Amino acid sequence: MGRGKILDINCKCGYKLFRYYKLGKGKIIKCFVDRIEEDFVGLQGLDTYAKPLCPECKKELGIILMIRGAPALKLNQGTIQSVRI
């Protein structure tokens, strides 16, 4: 893992959701569960089609889907603070 960055993903309310290892450039649209370094929400181990909530404000973060054969959180863009690299 040498060509990416570790980013803090926060809810709009300011709660720190998780630390994510981001590859490439651009906006964060989906987060693969196996690239989450620290999980403060409990995303690891959730079933497919689960809709995790922010523990602080109870807004829906997105939905867990299988993308390219791996579980990923497809994010609701209105729920997280914008992060772009």
The first five atom37 places (N, CA, C, CB, O) and aatype in JSON, in Angstrom:
{
  "aatype": [12, 7, 1, 7, 11, 9, 10, 3, 9, 2, 4, 11, 4, 7, 18, 11, 10, 13, 1, 18, 18, 11, 10, 7, 11, 7, 11, 9, 9, 11, 4, 13, 19, 3, 1, 9, 6, 6, 3, 13, 19, 7, 10, 5, 7, 10, 3, 16, 18, 0, 11, 14, 10, 4, 14, 6, 4, 11, 11, 6, 10, 7, 9, 9, 10, 12, 9, 1, 7, 0, 14, 0, 10, 11, 10, 2, 5, 7, 16, 9, 5, 15, 19, 1, 9],
  "atom_mask": [
    [1, 1, 1, 1, 1],
    [1, 1, 1, 0, 1],
    [1, 1, 1, 1, 1],
    [1, 1, 1, 0, 1],
    [1, 1, 1, 1, 1],
    [1, 1, 1, 1, 1],
    [1, 1, 1, 1, 1],
    [1, 1, 1, 1, 1],
    [1, 1, 1, 1, 1],
    [1, 1, 1, 1, 1],
    [1, 1, 1, 1, 1],
    [1, 1, 1, 1, 1],
    [1, 1, 1, 1, 1],
    [1, 1, 1, 0, 1],
    [1, 1, 1, 1, 1],
    [1, 1, 1, 1, 1],
    [1, 1, 1, 1, 1],
    [1, 1, 1, 1, 1],
    [1, 1, 1, 1, 1],
    [1, 1, 1, 1, 1],
    [1, 1, 1, 1, 1],
    [1, 1, 1, 1, 1],
    [1, 1, 1, 1, 1],
    [1, 1, 1, 0, 1],
    [1, 1, 1, 1, 1],
    [1, 1, 1, 0, 1],
    [1, 1, 1, 1, 1],
    [1, 1, 1, 1, 1],
    [1, 1, 1, 1, 1],
    [1, 1, 1, 1, 1],
    [1, 1, 1, 1, 1],
    [1, 1, 1, 1, 1],
    [1, 1, 1, 1, 1],
    [1, 1, 1, 1, 1],
    [1, 1, 1, 1, 1],
    [1, 1, 1, 1, 1],
    [1, 1, 1, 1, 1],
    [1, 1, 1, 1, 1],
    [1, 1, 1, 1, 1],
    [1, 1, 1, 1, 1],
    [1, 1, 1, 1, 1],
    [1, 1, 1, 0, 1],
    [1, 1, 1, 1, 1],
    [1, 1, 1, 1, 1],
    [1, 1, 1, 0, 1],
    [1, 1, 1, 1, 1],
    [1, 1, 1, 1, 1],
    [1, 1, 1, 1, 1],
    [1, 1, 1, 1, 1],
    [1, 1, 1, 1, 1],
    [1, 1, 1, 1, 1],
    [1, 1, 1, 1, 1],
    [1, 1, 1, 1, 1],
    [1, 1, 1, 1, 1],
    [1, 1, 1, 1, 1],
    [1, 1, 1, 1, 1],
    [1, 1, 1, 1, 1],
    [1, 1, 1, 1, 1],
    [1, 1, 1, 1, 1],
    [1, 1, 1, 1, 1],
    [1, 1, 1, 1, 1],
    [1, 1, 1, 0, 1],
    [1, 1, 1, 1, 1],
    [1, 1, 1, 1, 1],
    [1, 1, 1, 1, 1],
    [1, 1, 1, 1, 1],
    [1, 1, 1, 1, 1],
    [1, 1, 1, 1, 1],
    [1, 1, 1, 0, 1],
    [1, 1, 1, 1, 1],
    [1, 1, 1, 1, 1],
    [1, 1, 1, 1, 1],
    [1, 1, 1, 1, 1],
    [1, 1, 1, 1, 1],
    [1, 1, 1, 1, 1],
    [1, 1, 1, 1, 1],
    [1, 1, 1, 1, 1],
    [1, 1, 1, 0, 1],
    [1, 1, 1, 1, 1],
    [1, 1, 1, 1, 1],
    [1, 1, 1, 1, 1],
    [1, 1, 1, 1, 1],
    [1, 1, 1, 1, 1],
    [1, 1, 1, 1, 1],
    [1, 1, 1, 1, 1]
  ],
  "atom_positions": [
    [[0.85, -1.19, 0.0], [0.0, 0.0, 0.0], [0.88, 1.25, 0.0], [-0.96, 0.0, 1.23], [1.18, 1.79, 1.06]],
    [[1.3, 1.68, -1.14], [2.18, 2.82, -1.17], [1.71, 3.98, -2.01], [0.0, 0.0, 0.0], [2.33, 5.04, -1.99]],
    [[0.62, 3.82, -2.77], [0.25, 4.87, -3.71], [-1.06, 5.57, -3.35], [0.14, 4.31, -5.08], [-1.66, 6.21, -4.21]],
    [[-1.5, 5.46, -2.14], [-2.75, 6.08, -1.72], [-2.54, 6.95, -0.5], [0.0, 0.0, 0.0], [-1.42, 7.22, -0.09]],
    [[-3.67, 7.38, 0.07], [-3.65, 8.22, 1.27], [-4.66, 7.69, 2.26], [-3.95, 9.71, 0.92], [-5.67, 7.1, 1.89]],
    [[-4.37, 7.9, 3.53], [-5.34, 7.57, 4.58], [-6.09, 8.85, 4.92], [-4.64, 6.94, 5.86], [-5.49, 9.86, 5.28]],
    [[-7.42, 8.79, 4.81], [-8.27, 9.95, 5.03], [-9.24, 9.69, 6.17], [-9.03, 10.31, 3.75], [-9.68, 8.56, 6.38]],
    [[-9.56, 10.76, 6.91], [-10.61, 10.69, 7.91], [-11.93, 11.05, 7.23], [-10.32, 11.65, 9.12], [-12.04, 12.1, 6.6]],
    [[-12.92, 10.17, 7.35], [-14.24, 10.41, 6.78], [-15.16, 10.81, 7.92], [-14.79, 9.14, 6.02], [-15.35, 10.05, 8.87]],
    [[-15.74, 12.01, 7.82], [-16.59, 12.56, 8.87], [-18.0, 12.77, 8.37], [-16.01, 13.86, 9.4], [-18.22, 13.02, 7.18]],
    [[-18.95, 12.68, 9.29], [-20.34, 13.02, 9.0], [-20.45, 14.54, 8.95], [-21.32, 12.41, 10.07], [-19.57, 15.25, 9.44]],
    [[-21.51, 15.04, 8.37], [-21.71, 16.5, 8.34], [-21.87, 17.08, 9.74], [-22.94, 16.86, 7.49], [-21.6, 18.25, 9.96]],
    [[-22.33, 16.24, 10.7], [-22.47, 16.72, 12.08], [-21.12, 16.82, 12.78], [-23.4, 15.78, 12.87], [-21.04, 17.37, 13.88]],
    [[-20.05, 16.3, 12.15], [-18.71, 16.39, 12.72], [-18.2, 15.11, 13.34], [0.0, 0.0, 0.0], [-17.05, 15.05, 13.76]],
    [[-19.02, 14.08, 13.43], [-18.62, 12.81, 14.03], [-17.66, 12.08, 13.1], [-19.86, 11.92, 14.34], [-17.91, 11.97, 11.9]],
    [[-16.55, 11.57, 13.64], [-15.57, 10.83, 12.85], [-16.09, 9.41, 12.63], [-14.17, 10.81, 13.55], [-16.25, 8.65, 13.58]],
    [[-16.36, 9.05, 11.37], [-16.96, 7.77, 11.04], [-15.92, 6.66, 10.9], [-17.75, 7.89, 9.76], [-16.05, 5.6, 11.52]],
    [[-14.89, 6.9, 10.08], [-13.84, 5.9, 9.87], [-12.65, 6.53, 9.19], [-14.36, 4.72, 9.05], [-12.73, 7.64, 8.66]],
    [[-11.52, 5.8, 9.22], [-10.31, 6.18, 8.48], [-10.22, 5.24, 7.3], [-9.0, 6.11, 9.39], [-10.32, 4.02, 7.45]],
    [[-10.03, 5.82, 6.11], [-10.11, 5.05, 4.87], [-8.84, 5.22, 4.05], [-11.33, 5.48, 4.05], [-8.32, 6.33, 3.93]],
    [[-8.35, 4.12, 3.49], [-7.2, 4.13, 2.6], [-7.7, 4.36, 1.18], [-6.38, 2.81, 2.71], [-8.26, 3.45, 0.57]],
    [[-7.5, 5.58, 0.66], [-8.02, 5.98, -0.65], [-6.94, 5.83, -1.7], [-8.54, 7.43, -0.61], [-5.84, 6.37, -1.56]],
    [[-7.27, 5.11, -2.77], [-6.38, 4.98, -3.92], [-6.84, 5.95, -5.0], [-6.36, 3.52, -4.45], [-8.04, 6.16, -5.18]],
    [[-5.91, 6.53, -5.71], [-6.25, 7.4, -6.83], [-6.72, 8.78, -6.41], [0.0, 0.0, 0.0], [-6.67, 9.15, -5.23]],
    [[-7.17, 9.53, -7.42], [-7.63, 10.9, -7.19], [-9.14, 10.96, -7.32], [-6.96, 11.88, -8.18], [-9.77, 10.03, -7.81]],
    [[-9.7, 12.07, -6.88], [-11.12, 12.3, -7.08], [-11.94, 12.22, -5.81], [0.0, 0.0, 0.0], [-11.43, 12.05, -4.71]],
    [[-13.23, 12.36, -6.02], [-14.21, 12.38, -4.94], [-14.44, 10.96, -4.4], [-15.53, 12.99, -5.43], [-14.32, 9.99, -5.14]],
    [[-14.77, 10.86, -3.13], [-15.08, 9.57, -2.54], [-16.56, 9.27, -2.77], [-14.74, 9.54, -1.02], [-17.43, 9.97, -2.26]],
    [[-16.82, 8.23, -3.55], [-18.19, 7.84, -3.87], [-18.54, 6.52, -3.17], [-18.37, 7.7, -5.4], [-19.66, 6.34, -2.69]],
    [[-17.56, 5.61, -3.12], [-17.76, 4.34, -2.43], [-16.5, 4.04, -1.63], [-18.07, 3.18, -3.44], [-15.4, 4.46, -1.99]],
    [[-16.68, 3.3, -0.55], [-15.57, 2.91, 0.31], [-15.59, 1.39, 0.45], [-15.66, 3.6, 1.7], [-16.54, 0.83, 0.99]],
    [[-14.55, 0.73, -0.03], [-14.45, -0.71, 0.13], [-14.17, -1.03, 1.6], [-13.34, -1.31, -0.79], [-13.29, -0.42, 2.21]],
    [[-14.92, -1.96, 2.14], [-14.86, -2.27, 3.57], [-13.47, -2.78, 3.96], [-15.93, -3.3, 3.94], [-13.02, -2.52, 5.07]],
    [[-12.8, -3.51, 3.07], [-11.49, -4.05, 3.42], [-10.39, -2.98, 3.46], [-11.1, -5.12, 2.45], [-9.29, -3.26, 3.94]],
    [[-10.65, -1.77, 2.96], [-9.68, -0.68, 3.01], [-9.9, 0.26, 4.2], [-9.73, 0.11, 1.72], [-9.19, 1.25, 4.34]],
    [[-10.87, -0.04, 5.05], [-11.13, 0.8, 6.22], [-10.1, 0.44, 7.29], [-12.61, 0.61, 6.75], [-10.03, -0.71, 7.73]],
    [[-9.31, 1.44, 7.71], [-8.25, 1.23, 8.69], [-8.82, 1.19, 10.11], [-7.2, 2.34, 8.58], [-8.54, 0.25, 10.86]],
    [[-9.6, 2.18, 10.49], [-10.24, 2.25, 11.8], [-11.72, 2.5, 11.57], [-9.61, 3.37, 12.7], [-12.1, 3.39, 10.82]],
    [[-12.55, 1.71, 12.22], [-13.99, 1.77, 12.02], [-14.66, 2.19, 13.32], [-14.54, 0.39, 11.54], [-14.63, 1.46, 14.31]],
    [[-15.28, 3.39, 13.33], [-15.94, 3.9, 14.52], [-17.46, 3.72, 14.45], [-15.61, 5.38, 14.71], [-18.17, 4.1, 15.38]],
    [[-17.96, 3.13, 13.36], [-19.4, 2.97, 13.15], [-19.82, 1.5, 13.23], [-19.8, 3.55, 11.79], [-20.96, 1.2, 13.58]],
    [[-18.92, 0.59, 12.9], [-19.24, -0.83, 12.88], [-19.6, -1.32, 11.49], [0.0, 0.0, 0.0], [-20.47, -2.17, 11.36]],
    [[-18.95, -0.8, 10.47], [-19.25, -1.2, 9.09], [-18.73, -2.59, 8.78], [-18.64, -0.2, 8.11], [-19.35, -3.33, 8.01]],
    [[-17.6, -2.96, 9.36], [-17.02, -4.27, 9.07], [-17.89, -5.35, 9.7], [-15.55, -4.36, 9.6], [-18.17, -5.32, 10.9]],
    [[-18.32, -6.28, 8.88], [-19.17, -7.35, 9.35], [-20.65, -7.14, 9.09], [0.0, 0.0, 0.0], [-21.46, -8.0, 9.43]],
    [[-21.04, -6.01, 8.5], [-22.45, -5.79, 8.18], [-22.84, -6.6, 6.95], [-22.72, -4.29, 7.94], [-22.01, -6.9, 6.1]],
    [[-24.11, -6.96, 6.88], [-24.63, -7.72, 5.75], [-24.8, -6.82, 4.52], [-25.97, -8.37, 6.11], [-24.85, -5.6, 4.63]],
    [[-24.88, -7.46, 3.34], [-25.17, -6.74, 2.11], [-26.55, -6.1, 2.22], [-25.08, -7.68, 0.87], [-27.46, -6.69, 2.8]],
    [[-26.7, -4.93, 1.69], [-27.92, -4.1, 1.7], [-28.24, -3.5, 3.07], [-29.09, -4.93, 1.23], [-29.33, -2.96, 3.27]],
    [[-27.31, -3.58, 4.01], [-27.5, -2.9, 5.29], [-27.32, -1.4, 5.06], [-26.49, -3.43, 6.38], [-26.56, -0.99, 4.19]],
    [[-28.01, -0.6, 5.85], [-27.93, 0.86, 5.74], [-27.46, 1.42, 7.07], [-29.31, 1.48, 5.34], [-28.28, 1.71, 7.94]],
    [[-26.12, 1.57, 7.25], [-25.59, 2.05, 8.53], [-25.97, 3.51, 8.79], [-24.07, 1.89, 8.56], [-26.18, 4.29, 7.87]],
    [[-26.06, 3.85, 10.08], [-26.43, 5.2, 10.51], [-25.27, 5.84, 11.26], [-27.69, 5.16, 11.4], [-24.44, 5.15, 11.84]],
    [[-25.22, 7.17, 11.22], [-24.27, 7.91, 12.04], [-24.7, 7.76, 13.5], [-24.2, 9.43, 11.6], [-25.86, 8.01, 13.83]],
    [[-23.8, 7.37, 14.39], [-24.17, 7.2, 15.8], [-24.59, 8.52, 16.46], [-23.01, 6.6, 16.56], [-25.34, 8.5, 17.44]],
    [[-24.11, 9.64, 15.95], [-24.39, 10.94, 16.56], [-25.74, 11.51, 16.12], [-23.29, 11.93, 16.2], [-26.6, 11.79, 16.97]],
    [[-25.94, 11.68, 14.81], [-27.15, 12.36, 14.3], [-28.19, 11.42, 13.69], [-26.74, 13.38, 13.26], [-29.28, 11.85, 13.32]],
    [[-27.85, 10.13, 13.59], [-28.76, 9.08, 13.09], [-29.12, 9.23, 11.61], [-30.02, 9.09, 13.9], [-30.15, 8.7, 11.18]],
    [[-28.3, 9.93, 10.82], [-28.54, 10.01, 9.37], [-27.96, 8.77, 8.7], [-27.91, 11.3, 8.77], [-26.98, 8.2, 9.17]],
    [[-28.59, 8.36, 7.61], [-28.16, 7.19, 6.86], [-26.9, 7.52, 6.07], [-29.28, 6.7, 5.92], [-26.87, 8.49, 5.32]],
    [[-25.85, 6.71, 6.24], [-24.57, 6.96, 5.57], [-24.55, 6.46, 4.13], [-23.46, 6.31, 6.34], [-23.85, 7.03, 3.29]],
    [[-25.29, 5.42, 3.85], [-25.3, 4.83, 2.51], [-25.83, 3.42, 2.6], [0.0, 0.0, 0.0], [-26.63, 3.09, 3.48]],
    [[-25.38, 2.58, 1.67], [-25.81, 1.18, 1.62], [-24.62, 0.29, 1.31], [-26.93, 0.98, 0.57], [-23.76, 0.65, 0.5]],
    [[-24.56, -0.86, 1.96], [-23.5, -1.84, 1.71], [-23.89, -2.67, 0.48], [-23.26, -2.77, 2.97], [-24.94, -3.31, 0.46]],
    [[-23.04, -2.64, -0.55], [-23.28, -3.38, -1.79], [-22.03, -4.19, -2.14], [-23.64, -2.4, -2.96], [-20.94, -3.93, -1.63]],
    [[-22.22, -5.18, -3.0], [-21.07, -5.9, -3.55], [-20.66, -5.19, -4.84], [-21.42, -7.43, -3.82], [-21.42, -5.15, -5.8]],
    [[-19.46, -4.63, -4.84], [-18.93, -3.92, -6.0], [-17.62, -4.6, -6.39], [-18.72, -2.38, -5.7], [-16.69, -4.68, -5.59]],
    [[-17.55, -5.08, -7.63], [-16.39, -5.82, -8.13], [-16.03, -7.0, -7.23], [-15.18, -4.88, -8.26], [-14.85, -7.32, -7.04]],
    [[-17.04, -7.64, -6.67], [-16.83, -8.84, -5.87], [-16.44, -8.59, -4.42], [0.0, 0.0, 0.0], [-16.15, -9.54, -3.7]],
    [[-16.41, -7.34, -3.98], [-16.03, -7.02, -2.61], [-17.1, -6.13, -1.97], [-14.64, -6.32, -2.57], [-17.7, -5.31, -2.67]],
    [[-17.35, -6.27, -0.67], [-18.33, -5.4, -0.03], [-17.82, -3.96, 0.04], [-18.66, -5.91, 1.38], [-16.66, -3.71, 0.37]],
    [[-18.71, -3.01, -0.27], [-18.35, -1.59, -0.27], [-19.54, -0.78, 0.23], [-17.92, -1.12, -1.68], [-20.69, -1.16, 0.05]],
    [[-19.24, 0.35, 0.86], [-20.26, 1.28, 1.3], [-20.44, 2.33, 0.21], [-19.88, 1.95, 2.67], [-19.55, 3.14, -0.03]],
    [[-21.59, 2.31, -0.46], [-21.94, 3.34, -1.45], [-22.49, 4.51, -0.66], [-23.0, 2.81, -2.54], [-23.57, 4.4, -0.07]],
    [[-21.77, 5.62, -0.64], [-22.06, 6.73, 0.26], [-23.2, 7.62, -0.22], [-20.83, 7.55, 0.45], [-23.36, 7.86, -1.42]],
    [[-24.0, 8.11, 0.72], [-24.92, 9.21, 0.46], [-24.1, 10.49, 0.53], [-26.12, 9.24, 1.5], [-23.56, 10.82, 1.58]],
    [[-23.98, 11.2, -0.57], [-23.1, 12.36, -0.63], [-23.56, 13.5, 0.27], [-23.0, 12.85, -2.05], [-22.75, 14.32, 0.68]],
    [[-24.85, 13.56, 0.59], [-25.34, 14.62, 1.47], [-25.09, 14.39, 2.93], [0.0, 0.0, 0.0], [-25.34, 15.28, 3.75]],
    [[-24.59, 13.21, 3.29], [-24.39, 12.86, 4.69], [-22.95, 13.09, 5.16], [-24.78, 11.42, 4.92], [-22.73, 13.43, 6.32]],
    [[-21.97, 12.9, 4.27], [-20.58, 13.03, 4.69], [-20.01, 14.38, 4.28], [-19.73, 11.9, 4.1], [-20.47, 15.02, 3.33]],
    [[-18.97, 14.81, 5.02], [-18.26, 16.03, 4.64], [-17.46, 15.73, 3.38], [-17.33, 16.53, 5.78], [-16.86, 14.67, 3.26]],
    [[-17.45, 16.67, 2.46], [-16.79, 16.48, 1.19], [-15.28, 16.34, 1.36], [-17.1, 17.64, 0.25], [-14.64, 17.18, 1.99]],
    [[-14.72, 15.26, 0.81], [-13.28, 15.01, 0.81], [-12.88, 14.73, -0.62], [-12.9, 13.81, 1.75], [-13.46, 13.87, -1.28]],
    [[-11.89, 15.46, -1.11], [-11.45, 15.25, -2.49], [-9.93, 15.38, -2.53], [-12.11, 16.27, -3.45], [-9.36, 16.31, -1.97]],
    [[-9.29, 14.42, -3.22], [-7.84, 14.52, -3.38], [-7.47, 14.38, -4.84], [-7.11, 13.44, -2.54], [-6.29, 14.43, -5.19]]
  ]
}
